[in-house]
Amino acid sequence: MEMKQGLVLGPLLFLLYINDPPLNIHGTNLVMFADDINVLHVITDNDVCAFQRKTDRLIAELEIWFNRDDL
């Protein structure tokens, strides 16, 4: 008897479900692979306050996306 592991539909639906962060998260680079998302926040400011504001805005956008998608 051959054992089957899961369905093909589950991973596909998951990828469709989490496919929209690049459309909603701005000012940073998102690297997505399978079920991982990495946020690459490049430091280009010498001003610590400006960097902090950008980081706070990024975190707020991520929080909105997570809450909207019930994650």
Helices and strands as residue ranges (DSSP letters): H 9-17, H 21-24, E 29-33, E 36-40, H 48-68
